[in-house]
Amino acid sequence: MFRDVLRSYVVVAFLLGVLHAPVFGQTTPFTPKHADILRGGYGPYRENNDLLYYHLDIRVDPERKFVTGKNTIQFRMLAEGQRIQLELYPTMHIDRIVKGHTALKYTRDGGTVFVDFPTMLRKGRKYSIDFYYSGEPKEQGRFGCFTFKKDKEGKPWITTACESNGASVWWPNKDQWRDEVKSMMISVAVPNGLIDVSNGRFAGKRDLGDGYTQWNWHVHYPINNYDVALNIGNYQHFSDKYKKLTLDYYALPEDLAKAKKQFTQVKGMLEAFEHYFGQYPFEKDGYKLIEVPYAGMEHQSAVAYGNGFENGYLGRDWTGVGVSPRFDFIIIHESGHEWFGNSITAADRSDMWIHEGWTTYMEGLYVEYWWGEADAIKYLNGLKPKVKGKQPIVMPRGVNAEPDEDQYFKGALFINTLRSIVDDDQKWFTLIHDFYQHFKYQNIMTEDVIAYFNQQTGMDLTPIFNQYLRHTAIPTLELKFDESAGTVAYRWKADETNFAMPVRVGDLNHWQVIRATTDWQTMKTPLSKKNFGVATDLYYVNVSKS
């Protein structure tokens, strides 16, 4: 097997005697602000209710760059109370909040809205309110959150992408990740001649008789708030099928021919990911790929695409090893989130590696499915220069703390390391398939992942998970050679006191597995320090030789 042979591109590094991953700096402290605590915490006025359903009914005026609408919010009370917590950015106006015909009082604290009820809401009962609002969404964040742009013909092109800043930038909701509605309706009124493409299954359009047409979309599955999307423009639509799954594509007129050619990669993506994890998780809603004026986003069943209709990432070889130019990075990565991020969702932003680390690892699986394991290992190891090591991957909980980009690259390299620890590909692929199937449509934390892997492997992997996810440094395998005695002493240098991890060492063509711990052990070896190798393409570790 390829995993039993050292890849040629790391041989030179072995022969240098010392292998180094990126140098890690000091942990960057995170100091939450008042707004972070309000939005990030799952306090009493969030935990006292369970979301059931949203109907977001919005009207978008491109000329005024203005939105008006309401969100009907249905929920079940989990405890008696008279207050719930919702969110809407302070740049947006609350017109009124009503329960039936009763106007409700509310208090605003920045982006947080505390809604008060005149009578006690009873545990176990379902309730519904209508939250009316309006305003001019302000562009902010990496992709603008809510942007009013023009296409090349000067026609409106309006899109949303608000994962980091929060969906409450442009619509009122329970803006957190732990609780998701069970289903949703999205109704978007736009000027005649434009169309809106949103999440879910198209449920028809209606001419409102005032120059606007309402486009309706029914989401049949749980959906996190940041996945909810509008895509408004002069879109051209074409479609296809993969098995029973409908594939719907939307591109601007000038890009239609390029889209028809580039989007053929979707079927290969689906074939690969279904092979490893099982059926596409949103079959009732179908799969959509929609051209947008930014790089891309994993909006559930309505994946946003802006990669210029070319392979690689924005015209670049993403991992710099000659593999990524074979496929369109945005189609593969953002669609991978349908399994990890949309179907399985982190319950807190602190644990976002569950989205990004796993989906980045899926890129490697896609490569392995179509071009083989050697290229997949090459691709994943190309991520190493991207790791900065400034803070742990798992951030403080309940304070709206988002990990930095190491969650992508270090996360994927860690998962590849787990595969080598399991050291049995049949078991590994069964494990990750069953892991996904066990948690699909759920909101989970890192502890859930660890507990599952511990149970299914029969190993105590907790110190290994903690070392890679809760510390900045990766483990270093320290080697001390006594060539006159023909021995090498070895141990792990790690932050976790109980850290123990098997690793393949020795002859580049005939590895042996040592069970290294943080205590010194000694073994015989006929190899010199110069020729003694460590499989750092299979384990994300540093090596120190002396």
C-alpha positions in Angstrom: 0.0 0.0 0.0 1.1 3.6 -0.6 0.9 4.4 3.1 3.6 1.8 3.7 6.1 3.6 1.4 7.7 7.0 2.0 6.7 9.5 -0.7 9.6 10.7 -2.7 8.9 14.4 -2.1 9.9 14.1 1.6 13.0 11.9 1.3 15.3 14.9 1.0 13.9 16.3 4.2 14.5 13.0 6.1 18.1 13.0 5.0 18.7 16.4 6.4 18.3 14.8 9.9 15.7 17.2 11.3 12.1 17.7 10.1 10.2 20.7 11.1 6.5 21.7 10.7 5.8 25.5 10.8 7.2 27.3 13.8 4.5 28.0 16.3 4.1 31.4 17.9 2.5 32.3 21.2 -1.2 31.8 21.7 -3.2 34.8 20.6 -5.5 35.8 23.6 -9.2 36.1 22.9 -11.0 38.8 24.9 -14.7 38.7 24.3 -16.7 41.9 24.1 -20.1 42.4 25.6 -21.7 41.8 22.2 -19.7 38.5 21.9 -21.0 37.3 25.2 -24.6 38.1 24.3 -24.4 36.5 20.9 -22.1 33.6 21.8 -23.7 32.5 25.1 -26.5 30.0 25.2 -28.2 31.8 28.1 -31.6 31.3 29.8 -33.6 33.0 27.1 -32.2 30.8 24.4 -32.1 27.5 26.2 -35.8 27.9 27.4 -37.0 27.3 23.8 -36.5 25.0 20.9 -36.9 26.3 17.3 -39.4 24.6 15.1 -40.0 26.6 11.9 -39.1 29.9 10.2 -41.0 31.6 7.4 -38.8 34.4 6.2 -40.9 36.7 3.9 -38.8 39.5 2.5 -39.0 42.2 -0.1 -35.8 43.5 -1.7 -35.6 46.9 -3.4 -32.4 47.0 -5.5 -32.7 50.7 -6.2 -33.0 51.8 -2.6 -30.8 49.0 -1.4 -33.5 48.4 1.1 -35.3 45.3 2.6 -38.6 45.0 4.3 -40.2 41.8 5.6 -41.0 39.6 8.5 -39.9 36.3 10.0 -42.5 34.1 11.4 -40.8 32.2 14.3 -42.4 29.0 15.7 -40.9 27.4 18.8 -41.6 25.1 21.7 -41.0 26.1 25.2 -38.6 23.8 27.1 -39.3 25.7 30.4 -41.8 28.2 31.6 -40.9 31.8 30.9 -42.0 35.1 29.6 -38.9 36.1 27.6 -36.9 34.8 24.7 -33.7 36.0 23.0 -33.4 36.8 19.3 -31.0 38.8 17.2 -31.1 41.6 14.7 -28.2 43.9 14.0 -28.8 47.4 15.4 -28.4 48.9 11.8 -31.8 47.3 11.0 -35.1 48.7 12.3 -37.7 46.7 14.2 -41.1 47.7 12.9 -43.1 45.5 15.4 -43.2 42.1 17.0 -46.6 40.4 17.4 -48.1 37.3 18.8 -51.4 37.0 16.9 -52.9 40.4 17.3 -50.9 41.2 20.5 -48.0 43.6 20.2 -45.0 42.4 22.2 -42.6 44.5 24.1 -38.9 44.1 23.4 -35.5 45.4 24.6 -32.5 45.9 22.3 -29.0 45.5 23.5 -26.8 46.0 20.4 -27.6 43.1 18.1 -29.6 41.2 20.8 -33.4 41.5 21.1 -35.1 40.3 24.2 -38.8 39.7 23.5 -41.2 39.8 26.4 -44.6 38.2 26.6 -47.5 39.5 28.7 -48.4 36.0 30.0 -46.4 32.9 31.0 -45.3 30.6 28.2 -45.9 27.0 29.3 -43.3 24.2 29.0 -44.1 21.9 26.1 -46.4 24.2 24.3 -45.8 25.6 20.8 -45.9 29.3 20.1 -45.5 31.6 17.0 -44.6 35.2 16.7 -44.2 37.5 13.7 -41.1 39.7 13.7 -41.5 42.7 11.2 -38.4 44.6 10.3 -36.8 46.8 7.6 -33.6 48.7 6.7 -30.5 48.9 4.6 -28.2 46.0 5.3 -24.6 47.2 5.7 -21.9 45.4 3.7 -19.3 44.0 6.1 -17.1 41.0 6.6 -15.1 38.9 4.1 -18.0 38.5 1.6 -20.1 41.5 2.4 -22.9 39.6 4.2 -25.6 41.3 2.1 -24.4 43.0 -1.0 -26.1 45.0 -3.7 -24.0 44.7 -6.9 -24.4 44.9 -10.6 -23.6 42.3 -13.3 -21.7 43.2 -16.5 -25.0 44.3 -18.1 -25.7 46.7 -15.2 -28.6 44.6 -13.8 -28.9 44.0 -10.1 -26.9 41.1 -8.6 -27.7 40.7 -4.9 -26.3 38.0 -2.7 -25.8 37.0 0.9 -22.9 35.3 2.8 -22.8 35.9 6.5 -21.2 32.9 8.3 -18.8 34.9 10.5 -20.8 38.1 11.1 -24.1 36.3 11.6 -27.4 36.0 9.8 -28.9 38.7 11.9 -27.0 41.2 9.7 -30.0 41.0 7.4 -32.9 39.1 9.1 -34.1 38.4 12.6 -33.5 35.0 14.0 -32.0 33.0 16.9 -28.5 33.8 15.7 -26.5 30.9 17.2 -25.6 27.4 16.0 -26.9 25.0 18.7 -30.6 25.2 17.8 -31.9 24.8 14.2 -35.4 25.0 12.9 -36.7 21.7 11.7 -37.8 23.2 8.3 -38.3 26.6 6.7 -40.0 28.6 4.1 -38.2 31.4 2.3 -40.3 33.9 0.3 -38.4 36.6 -1.6 -40.1 39.4 -3.6 -37.9 41.0 -6.3 -38.5 43.3 -9.3 -40.0 41.5 -12.3 -37.3 40.3 -14.6 -35.1 39.1 -11.8 -35.2 35.8 -10.0 -34.3 34.7 -6.5 -32.6 31.4 -5.8 -32.6 30.3 -2.2 -32.3 27.1 -0.2 -34.6 24.2 -0.5 -37.0 23.1 -3.2 -38.6 25.6 -5.5 -42.2 26.0 -4.4 -43.5 28.4 -7.1 -43.5 32.0 -7.9 -46.3 34.6 -7.7 -46.7 37.9 -9.6 -47.6 40.4 -6.9 -49.1 42.9 -9.4 -47.0 45.8 -8.3 -43.9 45.2 -10.4 -42.6 42.5 -8.1 -42.6 38.7 -8.2 -42.4 36.5 -5.1 -40.2 33.4 -5.3 -40.9 30.7 -2.8 -38.5 28.0 -1.5 -39.3 25.2 0.9 -36.5 23.8 3.1 -37.4 20.2 4.2 -34.5 19.7 6.6 -32.9 21.4 9.6 -30.9 24.4 8.5 -28.4 26.6 10.4 -29.2 30.3 10.2 -26.0 31.4 8.3 -26.8 28.9 5.5 -30.0 30.8 4.7 -29.3 32.6 1.4 -30.7 35.0 -1.2 -29.2 35.0 -4.7 -31.0 37.6 -6.8 -30.1 38.3 -10.4 -30.6 37.8 -14.1 -29.9 34.2 -13.7 -30.0 31.6 -16.5 -31.1 28.1 -15.3 -30.1 24.7 -16.6 -30.5 21.3 -14.9 -29.3 17.7 -14.8 -29.7 14.6 -12.6 -27.4 12.4 -10.6 -29.3 9.1 -9.9 -32.5 10.5 -8.3 -31.0 13.7 -7.2 -32.0 16.9 -9.1 -29.1 19.2 -10.0 -30.0 22.8 -10.7 -27.5 25.4 -11.9 -27.7 29.1 -12.1 -25.3 31.4 -14.0 -25.3 34.9 -15.5 -26.0 34.9 -19.3 -22.4 35.8 -20.3 -21.1 32.8 -18.2 -23.7 30.2 -19.2 -21.5 28.3 -21.6 -18.6 28.2 -19.1 -20.9 27.1 -16.4 -22.3 24.2 -18.5 -18.7 23.0 -19.0 -17.3 23.5 -15.5 -20.3 22.3 -13.5 -20.0 18.8 -14.9 -17.6 18.2 -12.0 -20.6 18.1 -9.7 -21.4 14.5 -10.5 -17.8 13.3 -9.8 -17.9 15.2 -6.5 -21.2 13.5 -5.5 -19.9 10.1 -6.6 -16.8 10.4 -4.4 -18.4 11.8 -1.3 -21.3 9.4 -1.4 -18.7 6.6 -1.7 -17.1 7.6 1.6 -20.0 9.0 3.7 -23.3 8.0 2.1 -26.1 9.6 0.3 -26.2 13.3 -0.4 -28.1 14.6 2.8 -30.7 16.9 1.2 -32.3 14.9 -1.5 -35.8 16.4 -1.0 -34.3 19.9 -1.6 -32.0 18.9 -4.4 -28.6 20.2 -5.1 -28.1 23.7 -6.6 -24.9 25.5 -7.7 -25.2 29.3 -8.1 -22.8 31.8 -9.5 -22.0 34.6 -7.1 -19.6 37.6 -7.1 -17.4 36.2 -4.3 -15.3 33.0 -3.9 -18.0 30.7 -2.6 -20.0 29.6 0.4 -21.7 26.3 1.6 -25.3 27.5 1.7 -27.3 24.4 2.3 -28.7 22.9 -1.0 -27.8 26.2 -2.7 -24.0 26.2 -2.9 -22.5 29.6 -3.9 -19.9 29.5 -6.6 -17.4 32.3 -7.6 -14.2 30.5 -8.7 -14.1 32.0 -12.3 -15.1 28.7 -14.0 -11.6 27.3 -13.8 -9.7 24.7 -11.8 -7.6 25.3 -8.8 -8.6 28.1 -6.4 -9.0 31.6 -7.9 -6.6 30.5 -10.6 -4.0 29.2 -8.2 -2.6 25.8 -7.4 -4.1 25.7 -3.9 -1.6 23.3 -2.3 1.3 24.0 -4.6 2.0 20.4 -5.4 0.5 20.1 -8.9 -2.7 18.3 -7.8 -5.4 21.0 -7.3 -5.3 22.2 -11.0 -7.1 19.0 -11.8 -10.4 20.1 -10.2 -12.4 23.1 -9.2 -11.6 23.8 -5.6 -14.8 25.7 -4.8 -17.1 23.0 -6.3 -15.4 20.3 -4.2 -14.8 22.2 -1.0 -18.1 24.1 -0.6 -20.1 21.1 -1.7 -18.3 18.9 0.8 -19.9 21.1 3.5 -23.2 19.6 2.7 -22.0 16.6 4.7 -19.9 18.5 7.3 -21.2 21.9 8.3 -24.7 21.7 7.0 -25.8 18.1 7.8 -23.4 17.8 10.8 -23.1 21.2 12.4 -20.9 22.4 15.3 -23.1 23.5 18.2 -20.7 26.5 18.9 -18.5 28.5 16.6 -15.6 27.5 18.9 -15.8 23.9 17.4 -15.9 25.0 13.7 -13.1 22.6 12.8 -15.9 20.0 12.6 -17.0 21.9 9.5 -13.7 23.0 8.1 -11.2 20.4 9.1 -13.4 17.6 7.9 -14.3 19.3 4.7 -10.7 20.1 3.9 -9.9 16.4 4.6 -12.7 15.5 2.2 -10.7 17.4 -0.5 -8.0 14.7 0.0 -10.6 12.0 -0.2 -11.9 13.4 -3.5 -8.3 13.3 -4.8 -7.9 9.7 -3.5 -11.1 8.5 -5.1 -10.2 9.8 -8.6 -6.4 9.8 -8.7 -5.2 7.5 -5.9 -3.8 7.6 -2.4 -0.3 8.8 -3.3 -1.7 12.0 -4.8 -4.1 12.4 -1.9 -1.2 12.3 0.6 0.7 14.6 -1.6 -2.2 17.0 -1.7 -2.8 17.0 2.1 0.9 17.5 2.9 0.8 20.5 0.6 -1.4 22.1 3.3 1.5 22.2 5.9 2.9 25.7 4.9 -0.5 27.2 5.5 -0.5 26.3 9.2 0.3 29.3 11.4 0.1 27.9 14.9 -0.9 31.1 16.6 -3.8 29.6 18.7 -5.6 26.3 19.3 -8.1 25.1 16.9 -10.9 24.8 19.5 -11.6 28.2 21.0 -13.3 29.3 24.2 -17.0 28.3 24.3 -20.0 30.5 24.5 -18.3 33.8 23.6 -18.7 33.9 19.8 -15.0 33.0 19.3 -14.2 31.7 15.8 -11.0 29.6 15.2 -8.5 31.0 12.7 -7.6 29.2 9.4 -5.6 26.5 11.1 -9.0 24.8 11.6 -8.9 24.0 7.9 -5.3 22.9 7.4 -4.1 21.6 10.8 -7.6 20.0 11.2 -7.2 18.1 7.9 -3.7 17.0 8.7 -4.8 15.8 12.1 -7.5 13.7 10.6 -5.0 12.2 8.2 -2.9 11.4 11.3 -5.9 9.7 12.8 -6.1 7.4 9.8 -2.5 6.4 10.3 -3.1 5.7 14.0 -6.0 3.4 13.1 -3.6 1.8 10.6 -6.3 -0.2 8.8 -7.9 1.4 5.9 -11.0 -0.9 5.9 -11.6 0.0 9.5 -10.9 3.7 8.8 -13.3 4.1 6.0 -16.0 2.2 7.9 -15.3 4.5 10.9 -15.7 7.8 9.1 -18.7 6.6 7.2 -20.4 5.5 10.4 -19.3 8.6 12.2 -21.1 10.8 9.7 -24.2 8.6 9.6 -24.4 8.6 13.4 -24.3 12.4 13.7 -26.0 13.6 10.5 -28.7 16.3 11.0 -27.2 16.9 14.5 -25.4 19.8 16.2 -22.3 18.4 18.0 -19.2 19.4 19.9 -15.6 18.2 19.8 -16.3 16.0 22.9 -18.9 14.1 20.8 -16.3 13.4 18.1 -13.8 12.2 20.7 -16.2 10.0 22.5 -17.4 8.3 19.2 -13.8 7.7 18.0 -12.8 6.3 21.4 -15.7 4.0 21.5 -15.5 2.7 18.0 -11.7 2.2 18.0 -11.3 0.9 21.5 -8.5 3.3 22.0 -8.1 6.3 24.3 -7.5 9.0 21.7 -8.5 11.8 24.0 -4.9 13.1 24.6 -4.2 13.0 20.9 -7.3 15.0 20.0 -6.5 17.4 22.8 -2.9 17.9 21.7 -3.9 18.8 18.1 -7.0 20.7 18.8 -6.5 22.4 22.2 -2.8 23.3 22.0 -0.9 25.3 19.4 2.1 23.0 19.1 2.1 19.7 17.3 3.9 16.8 19.0 7.7 16.4 18.4 9.2 12.9 18.2 12.6 13.3 19.9 15.3 10.8 18.8 18.7 10.3 20.4 21.1 8.0 18.6 23.9 6.0 20.0 25.5 4.6 16.8 28.2 2.8 18.6 25.6 0.8 20.5 23.3 0.6 17.5 20.4 2.1 19.4 18.0 5.0 19.3 16.1 6.4 22.3 12.7 8.0 21.6 9.9 9.9 23.2 7.1 12.4 22.4 7.5 16.0 23.5 3.9 17.2 23.9 1.7 19.4 26.1 -0.6 16.5 27.0 1.0 14.6 29.9 -0.5 11.3 28.8 0.2 11.7 25.2 1.0 8.4 23.5 0.8 7.8 19.7 2.1 5.1 17.4 4.3 6.2 14.6 6.1 4.6 11.7 9.9 4.9 11.8 13.0 3.3 10.4 13.7 2.1 6.9 12.0 4.2 4.3 10.7 1.1 2.5 10.1 -1.1 5.5 8.5 0.9 8.3 8.1 -0.4 11.8 5.5 1.0 14.2 6.8 2.2 17.6 4.5 2.9 20.5 6.0 6.1 21.7 5.0 7.9 24.9 6.3 10.9 26.8 8.8 8.6 28.6 12.1 7.6 27.0 12.3 4.2 25.5 15.2 2.6 23.6 15.2 0.3 20.6 17.9 -1.4 18.5 18.4 -0.1 14.9 20.9 -0.8 12.2 20.2 2.6 10.7 22.4 5.7 11.2 20.9 9.0 12.3 21.1 10.2 8.7 19.1 7.2 7.3 16.6 6.8 10.1 13.3 8.0 8.8 9.9 9.0 10.2 6.7 8.9 8.1 5.9 12.6 8.5 3.7 12.4 5.4 1.3 10.2 7.3 1.6 11.8 10.7 1.6 15.6 11.3 4.5 15.7 13.7 7.9 17.4 14.2 11.0 15.3 14.4 14.2 16.2 16.4 17.4 14.1 16.0 20.5 14.2 18.2 
